Amino acid sequence: MLKGFSLAGSNLRYYRKPTRKKKMTGMSVIVVGAGIIGLSVAFEALQCGATVTIVDRDPEGDKASYGNAGGIAVTEVLPASVPGLWKKVPYWLLDPLGPLALRIGHAPHMVPWLWSFARVGSGSDVARISEALASINSRVYDDLVPLFNKVGLAGDLFRKGALTVYETEDGILREKHEWNAKRALGVEVQELSARDVRDMEPALGPIVKSGVFTPQWSHITDPKKVVDVLRTWLAANGAKILRGQVDRVFLTSDGTAVALNGGTTLTATKVVIAAGAWSAQLAEQLGDRMLLESERGYNTTIAAPGVTLEREVIFADRKFVATPLSVGLRIGGAAEFGGLQSPPNFRRSKALVKLAKRYLPGLNEEGGVEWSGHRPATPDSLPVIGRSSLSPHIIYAFGHGHLGLTQGPSTGKIVGDLLFDRAPGLDLSPFSATRFSVRKGKRNDSPDLFLH
Ligand SMILES: Cc1cc2nc3c(=O)[nH]c(=O)nc-3n(C[C@H](O)[C@H](O)[C@H](O)COP(=O)(O)OP(=O)(O)OC[C@H]3O[C@@H](n4cnc5c(N)ncnc54)[C@H](O)[C@@H]3O)c2cc1C
């Protein structure tokens, strides 16, 4: 058994704590979206003294934040598009239940996104993006732990690291560029033999030949519990939570407003758009072109899996994960690009359980609950966090892809800084809304749109 791993906080570099924090009142904020990002923004705005209204078409309902894998994946500091990825993509696409799928009917809509994704992986952008990801991920525990403590989730975070496992002894060597790049950004990496791996996770079968332990990673009890507890806490502490579909965000003579489907208009000093994979529609009405796609993921949660894992396990050769949640063992992954309207294909969930059985021979496959959700994916794997180009009073917080749970509380803090005109402790230019293009010519036709 390997002993002595430091499970201390993620000491990744880059984050500078802001030096000032002032409590302000008199500001009202509408947050569009009650996923982990919107709720985290609402938490911070409320803490800073704002009057907060959260609007969601289904505040308690299913969403990416409710069914994800539950990993606090602070060590994921590389973009999805890295040099060499394109050699693997054709094989993945040819496998009907492989880790990557592109629905043919949606492909023409995705050309600009795919082009941008390909460009990211072909050049020096990788280093720049990785530094930006590290700048957020290095502050995650500073932001997440106080939020969890405050709302009653202190016991729901397990700082046990994660285990990446390979089917070959030289698995880590094949990915050495990625691991070296992570090390250079402050990620702690421990190489393990097959025996070390099984000492840590005895449920893993002989197919596993080597592994890597990343102690800074952690996981939570249950993502649904986290959003439920946070939403309930916000409601109990003064936030208004409204059910409604936001059709339009616009400026008024003295602030901002959102128009709901059905005719209601709500006004506030500032609006934050945190509508996950649906955010692009609202941003584009404001003139900001977004490259944002739904990257559908799948999983199955087995309440009585018959095996025990201590920590999240990442199956690197097959691109899926298993997390021991309080609701059962959650086995999931896959990246399916088919737009927001296409129906889920739950054969992917089933295929992942079959794969998991190869690694976890004692796995009981029966009784699993299948789920699927839309990751809000940008081509450069960076979220959009910043002011809209139309007005500093409309702020974006979406596009967190695979890392929304991880980066939610930090995004909330950063948006809090923007709302209250404080300097955030990191360079926000890589997250800018304008990085995908200059402003579109077509703008929202509201007559009072350009007052600010
Ligand atoms: C299979 C899978 C596994 C994942 N695993 C992890 C993980 O281990 N760790 C991690 O950090 N991240 C993980 N993620 C990613 C993470 O779940 C997402 O990045 C995150 O949940 C996005 O949160 P969000 O608040 O932006 O969006 P969502 O959770 O999708 O919430 C958006 C909300 O906006 C509302 N909305 C949208 N449009 C409107 C509108 N016009 N009017 C009103 N309401 C609107 C929706 O109803 C929804 O409630 C995973 C995702 C998937 C799919």
PDBQT file of the ligand as one rigid body, heavy atoms in Angstrom, charges set to zero:
ROOT
HETATM    1  C1  LIG A 501     -21.765  12.949 -18.038  1.00  0.00    +0.000 C 
HETATM    2  C2  LIG A 501     -21.191  14.209 -17.425  1.00  0.00    +0.000 A 
HETATM    3  C3  LIG A 501     -20.208  14.104 -16.453  1.00  0.00    +0.000 A 
HETATM    4  C4  LIG A 501     -19.640  15.249 -15.896  1.00  0.00    +0.000 A 
HETATM    5  N1  LIG A 501     -18.734  15.120 -14.886  1.00  0.00    +0.000 NA
HETATM    6  C5  LIG A 501     -18.211  16.226 -14.308  1.00  0.00    +0.000 A 
HETATM    7  C6  LIG A 501     -17.309  16.117 -13.227  1.00  0.00    +0.000 A 
HETATM    8  O1  LIG A 501     -17.006  15.033 -12.749  1.00  0.00    +0.000 OA
HETATM    9  N2  LIG A 501     -16.787  17.246 -12.708  1.00  0.00    +0.000 N 
HETATM   10  C7  LIG A 501     -17.111  18.485 -13.197  1.00  0.00    +0.000 A 
HETATM   11  O2  LIG A 501     -16.569  19.466 -12.713  1.00  0.00    +0.000 OA
HETATM   12  N3  LIG A 501     -17.998  18.622 -14.194  1.00  0.00    +0.000 NA
HETATM   13  C8  LIG A 501     -18.544  17.528 -14.767  1.00  0.00    +0.000 A 
HETATM   14  N4  LIG A 501     -19.430  17.644 -15.797  1.00  0.00    +0.000 N 
HETATM   15  C9  LIG A 501     -19.704  18.976 -16.328  1.00  0.00    +0.000 C 
HETATM   16  C10 LIG A 501     -20.690  19.754 -15.460  1.00  0.00    +0.000 C 
HETATM   17  O3  LIG A 501     -21.772  18.925 -15.122  1.00  0.00    +0.000 OA
HETATM   18  C11 LIG A 501     -21.170  20.972 -16.238  1.00  0.00    +0.000 C 
HETATM   19  O4  LIG A 501     -20.074  21.714 -16.720  1.00  0.00    +0.000 OA
HETATM   20  C12 LIG A 501     -21.992  21.883 -15.341  1.00  0.00    +0.000 C 
HETATM   21  O5  LIG A 501     -22.998  21.136 -14.701  1.00  0.00    +0.000 OA
HETATM   22  C13 LIG A 501     -22.612  23.030 -16.120  1.00  0.00    +0.000 C 
HETATM   23  O6  LIG A 501     -23.372  23.759 -15.201  1.00  0.00    +0.000 OA
HETATM   24  P1  LIG A 501     -24.280  24.955 -15.664  1.00  0.00    +0.000 P 
HETATM   25  O7  LIG A 501     -24.873  25.545 -14.463  1.00  0.00    +0.000 OA
HETATM   26  O8  LIG A 501     -23.486  25.840 -16.581  1.00  0.00    +0.000 OA
HETATM   27  O9  LIG A 501     -25.368  24.289 -16.618  1.00  0.00    +0.000 OA
HETATM   28  P2  LIG A 501     -26.630  23.355 -16.281  1.00  0.00    +0.000 P 
HETATM   29  O10 LIG A 501     -26.390  22.482 -15.128  1.00  0.00    +0.000 OA
HETATM   30  O11 LIG A 501     -27.008  22.722 -17.579  1.00  0.00    +0.000 OA
HETATM   31  O12 LIG A 501     -27.735  24.397 -15.873  1.00  0.00    +0.000 OA
HETATM   32  C14 LIG A 501     -28.227  25.321 -16.784  1.00  0.00    +0.000 C 
HETATM   33  C15 LIG A 501     -29.605  25.731 -16.313  1.00  0.00    +0.000 C 
HETATM   34  O13 LIG A 501     -30.052  26.813 -17.129  1.00  0.00    +0.000 OA
HETATM   35  C16 LIG A 501     -31.437  26.635 -17.361  1.00  0.00    +0.000 C 
HETATM   36  N5  LIG A 501     -31.786  27.383 -18.577  1.00  0.00    +0.000 N 
HETATM   37  C17 LIG A 501     -31.205  27.287 -19.778  1.00  0.00    +0.000 A 
HETATM   38  N6  LIG A 501     -31.725  28.181 -20.636  1.00  0.00    +0.000 NA
HETATM   39  C18 LIG A 501     -32.666  28.854 -19.933  1.00  0.00    +0.000 A 
HETATM   40  C19 LIG A 501     -33.548  29.924 -20.277  1.00  0.00    +0.000 A 
HETATM   41  N7  LIG A 501     -33.541  30.491 -21.493  1.00  0.00    +0.000 N 
HETATM   42  N8  LIG A 501     -34.408  30.372 -19.328  1.00  0.00    +0.000 NA
HETATM   43  C20 LIG A 501     -34.421  29.813 -18.082  1.00  0.00    +0.000 A 
HETATM   44  N9  LIG A 501     -33.587  28.818 -17.709  1.00  0.00    +0.000 NA
HETATM   45  C21 LIG A 501     -32.713  28.352 -18.626  1.00  0.00    +0.000 A 
HETATM   46  C22 LIG A 501     -31.623  25.148 -17.488  1.00  0.00    +0.000 C 
HETATM   47  O14 LIG A 501     -32.974  24.770 -17.210  1.00  0.00    +0.000 OA
HETATM   48  C23 LIG A 501     -30.639  24.619 -16.451  1.00  0.00    +0.000 C 
HETATM   49  O15 LIG A 501     -31.251  24.409 -15.205  1.00  0.00    +0.000 OA
HETATM   50  C24 LIG A 501     -20.035  16.523 -16.349  1.00  0.00    +0.000 A 
HETATM   51  C25 LIG A 501     -21.055  16.633 -17.315  1.00  0.00    +0.000 A 
HETATM   52  C26 LIG A 501     -21.643  15.492 -17.835  1.00  0.00    +0.000 A 
HETATM   53  C27 LIG A 501     -22.756  15.639 -18.835  1.00  0.00    +0.000 C 
ENDROOT
TORSDOF 0
